[in-house]
Amino acid sequence: MTKLVGKLAALMLISVLVTSVGATPAFADWDKTSYPAIQGTIPIADGQDFAELSNITLVDAMSTAEDAVPDSKAIYGKLSVINGFLVYKVVMMDDNRGHNKVLVDAGTGEQLYVSDVVSKDSYKNKRYSDKKYDKKYNQKMKDYYKDMTPEQIAEKKKQFKEMGDAWKSISLQDRAAMIIHFMQMKMQWDTMSDEDKELKKQEMKEQWKEFLPLSPEEKKQKLEDYVKSLKN
């Protein structure tokens, strides 16, 4: 049971880190981005299983993306099919929380496309123009912070930002290892009952109460220790 909780904690970890680094907008339109007519080297037919067809690793793809956008960090990536070709989609994030995406050929590891940067402010303006989304977002934030004082809210936001900074500060290899682990655990999570999911969520929340107050250096060390545990 403890081992399962530890594994599923990776799900919450990625979720929290995504929020911490301000990556939510990058994922909100993950499959809605319009890409140019790129030409890759591994064609994929409709419905074809492509999970084992890549010639490069996620680390390779993230490294290519960081070379393409040197002022940003690769914070997430996965195999996808674009225009009938197998590619890695890699989400990049800069220090100002601007995000963009890089497509990397899964056959050669070459950069195929780099999107324009979407700034945090431009996404915020878009969100405010969408009243339905804005209402949902505001309610979610109100529920999370409802029992906190202004000082506690400020401290909590600081802690989450530190987590995001810690995530971006660990090595590219460690980020890739945790992303892959997250994908594996997500499949396990998706097979659980709603009751079991709720139970695990409560257990993981207790773990986060201990994790969040740590110093930035301690947060980074915890992430690195977690990745090491995956390799044992």
N, C-alpha and C positions, 0 to 999 in steps of 0.2 A: 504493500500500500504506500509506504513512504517513498519507494522508488518511483511509483506511478505519479505521485504528487510532484516529486522533483522534476520529472519529465514534463508534466503538464504545466509546470511553472514557466517553462520556456514560452508557452503560448502567451501568458500574461506578460512575460518579460518583453517579448517582441512588441506586443500591443502598447505597453507603457513606453517603450523606447521610441516607437513610431510617433506617439503623441508628444513625447519629450523633445524630439528634434524638430517638431513641427512638420512631420511628413504626411499628416493626414490628407492634405489636398493632393499630394502626389498619388495616393492610393484611391482617393475618391473618384478620379477619372482614369484609373489604371487601364481599363479596357475601352475607354471612350476616346482616347487620343487618335487623331487621324494622322497616319504615317504616309510618307511618299511611297512610290512604287519601287521599293528596294528589291535588289536581286541578291539572294543568298546562294549558298552552294549545296544545301540539303533540302530538296523539295519534299513537302509533306502533303499527302492526300487527305481529304476530309475524313475524319474519324480515325486516322492512323495513330497508333500508339508511338509517341516520339520520345518517351522518357529516357530511353537508353541510346538514342541516336546521335547525341552530341559528341563531337571530337575534342571538345575543350571542357574545362571545368568551370564552375561558378567563379572560382578565384581568378582564372584566366580572364573571364568576361569582365569582372569587376576591375581588374587591373587595367584592361584596355579602356574601360570607361573613365577611370581616374586619369589616364594619360590624355584622354580626349578632353576632359574638363578638369584641368589641374588645380583649380581653385575650389573644388568640391570633393566630397567624400561619397563613395558608393555605399548606400545604406540598405539597399535591398535589391534582389535580382532573382529572376526565374526564367525557365525556358518557356517560350511562346512561339506561336506560328503567326507570322506577319506576311501577308501577300503570298501565302503558300510556301514560305521558307522558314526553316527552323532558326530561331535567333534567341539570344538572351536579352530580355528587357532589364535594364539596370536603372534604378532610381538614384539620382545624385542630389546632394544637398550642400549648399554653401553656408558660410558662417552667418549669413543674414537670413537663413531659412528659405532662401529661394531654391526652387527645385526644378529639375529637368530630367529627361530620360535619354538614355543612350541605347541604341540597338547594336548588338554585336553578333556577327556571323558565328553560328554554332559549329560551323565546319572549319573555318580558318582562323577564327579569333579576331578578325578584322572589324574595325568600326564601320557600321553601315549608315548610321544616322545619329545626329545629336539634335534634340529639340531645343527650342528657345527656353530661356529661364523664365519661370513663373514666380514672381516675387510674392512674399508673404502678404504684402499690402494689397496687391492686385487680386489675390485669391480672396482676401477678406472682403473686399468690395463686392466681388462676385457673390459671396455667400450672403452678404447683407441684402443684395438685390433679390435673392431667392427667399421669399418670406417663409415658405414652408420649411426649408432647410434651416433657416435662421431660428425659427421657433423651436424646432427639434433640438438644435445645438444648444440654445440657451437653456432649455429645460434640463438637458443632460448635465450641463455645468452647474446649474442651480442645485440639482439633486446631489451632486458630488460635494459641493462646498456648503450645503445648507446649514450644517451644525458648526461651522468654523467662524472664528472672528476674522476681521480683515487682516490682522497680523498673522494668523494661522494660514490663511489663504495665500498670502504673499510668501510665507515660508514653504508651503507645499509646492507652489509654482517654481520656487527656486530649487527645491529638491528634484523636481521632475526635469528641469533644465539641466541640472548637474548629471542626471542619468543619461540624458541625450548626449551631453558632451563626453561622458565616459564611453558611451557606445561608439561615437565617432573617433575616439582616441585609441581604441584597441586596434590591433593589427588587422589588415585587410583579410588575412587568412582566418583570424578568429571570428571576424564578422561573418565571413562566408560559412564557417563551420556551424555557427549558431543558426544562421538562416536555414541551412539544410536540415539541421536538427528540428527546427520549428516546423518545417514542411512535413517531416515524418511524424511529429507529434500531433499535428493538425489532423492527419488521417485517423489517428487513434481517438482524438477528441470527437471527431464527427460521428463515430460509432457509439458513443456513450449516450445513455438516457438523459433526459433533462434533469432528472433528480440527481443523478451522479454528477452532472456538470455543475449544478448549483452547489453541491457539497464540496467539490474540488475548488470552486471559486472562493468559497468562504475560507478554506484552508490556505489557499494561496494569498488571500488578502492579509491574513495574519503574518505570513512570511514577509510581505511587503512593508508592514508596519515596522519591522526590524531593519529592513534593507534601506528604505528611503532616508532615514536620518543620518546615514553614514556620510563621511566626508567624501569629496570628489575622488580623492586618491583611493579611498577604501571601496568606493563604488566600482572604480576601474579594476581594482584587484579582484573584487568579487566576480566580475564578468570574466576576467582572465582565468580565475580558478574554476569557474563553471565550464568554460571551454575545455580546460585540461581534464575535467572529470568526464567529459564526453569521449575523450580519447582512451580512457582506461578500460 
